[in-house]
Amino acid sequence: MVSRPHGGRLIDRTVSPKRRERLLEEARELPRINVNESIAADAANIAHGVYSPLEGFMVQEDYINVLDQMRLSNDLPWTIPIILDVDPEDIIGVNEGDDIALYYRGEPLAIMRVEEIYGWNKKEYAMKVFKTTDPNHPGVAKTFKRRELLIGGSIDLLKDPPEPFENIRLWPKETRVLFEARGWKRIAAFQTRNVPHMGHEYVQKAALTFTDGLFINPLVGWKKPGDYRDEVIVKAYKALIEHYYPKEVVVLSVLRMEMRYAGPREAVHHAIVRKNFGATHFIVGRDHAGVGNYYGPYEAWEIFREFPDLGITPLFVREAFYCKKCGQMVNEKICPHPEEFRIRISGTKLRKMIMSGQKPPEYMMRPEVARVILEHSKPFIGEDEA
Amino acid sequence: MVHKDMTEKVSIEIRRDLYDKAKKFIEEQGGFSSVEELVEFLLEEVLSSEEAEERGLSKEDEEKVKERLRALGYI
């Protein structure tokens, strides 16, 4: 049995084709708010149930509860505020109770019923969500650039934002049908923003050993400079699955959602989202969703103790390394050999090798994976692109 | 509620004040061309969510999902 959606019901705020035409016309007459890629992705995620039980952007009561208690006002676990920010001049003449149209790339995206307009304290947000106000933290820097007011209210999605990976993008209602069609009852979800190296493969296969299926769900969308490009991540995973995974036990599907780099809070958020996709288990990595040295290596594990009612089982799989004595990928629980025999796979080291056009050794990365990355002229997001 | 002369449809009765409220709602909010359409929409919403409970899918929707999954090579 796949997981029950968070809150018990999978939210659907998409509109039927019959209503869409009329609502599209109506949207053109409404006050207009232009949204960026991340907000458009959040709107689509709300409408397709990825963020169930949310039916819209958060009103103040939920926002404050999430910041202070890591729960919605109905007490359901929720750790990252899903908010829509606007400038005061964007909403001149808009009152609570009005409908507005959210536009993305010049096209109507959704109609929103404005339930509440409220101010927010970005420093407080940063401190509570990211545990720092350091502007060098990519999530904090992005927060400080956001607009001054928040609007809360339910939305009706008129159409999906454009998705370059449409052929490997599944929504929760689709993965739920898919998992059932495959007869999977225990599904381990894997969140990633990276290309796969041998450590990832080890962790995924360890989880797959005692579940029925593996749901690999890379994030596409905004990431910080220096991270791998979406198309590189997708190609690398396709290569790995093609050559090294039994296809009938793996599903690869992308999720358009921005990385927040909020460490422990984001780990819980990632788990809730995968619960909505139907996963029963969620692999939580060491320093999951972390960046720099802002979070302790196991903080993202410890936070799960606060959520016995999460409804998805976290899998704390230890960091894998290559042991020269064992001759394979292992972890500290199963390898008796001292540190001198252990080679840790560092993402930074891998990046440096790839940047210099060097093929990583096979104990670090599968050659087929390395090849597709090295074939790409610019595998990383540039400083001027994020 | 006004009866529509179509064999596949039936007429039902609702309170006049509710009908008037629904009519006013449509005039003010738009999105529906008639009270019938609004009532049909609300009934579909309630009944389909009742049927589909957790997954939020009718049998017909489930078939559509399976078609897409087949087309994409997932099943």
Chai-1 contact restraints between the chains, C-beta under 6 A:
chainA,res_idxA,chainB,res_idxB,connection_type,confidence,min_distance_angstrom,max_distance_angstrom,comment,restraint_id
A,R4,B,E54,contact,1.0,0.0,6.0,A-B,restraint_1
A,P5,B,E54,contact,1.0,0.0,6.0,A-B,restraint_2
A,L10,B,R55,contact,1.0,0.0,6.0,A-B,restraint_3
A,L10,B,G56,contact,1.0,0.0,6.0,A-B,restraint_4
A,D12,B,G56,contact,1.0,0.0,6.0,A-B,restraint_5
A,L23,B,G31,contact,1.0,0.0,6.0,A-B,restraint_6
A,E26,B,G30,contact,1.0,0.0,6.0,A-B,restraint_7
A,N167,B,L72,contact,1.0,0.0,6.0,A-B,restraint_8
A,K173,B,L57,contact,1.0,0.0,6.0,A-B,restraint_9
A,E174,B,V65,contact,1.0,0.0,6.0,A-B,restraint_10
A,R176,B,R55,contact,1.0,0.0,6.0,A-B,restraint_11
A,V177,B,E62,contact,1.0,0.0,6.0,A-B,restraint_12
A,V177,B,V65,contact,1.0,0.0,6.0,A-B,restraint_13
A,L178,B,L69,contact,1.0,0.0,6.0,A-B,restraint_14
A,L178,B,Y74,contact,1.0,0.0,6.0,A-B,restraint_15
A,A181,B,I75,contact,1.0,0.0,6.0,A-B,restraint_16
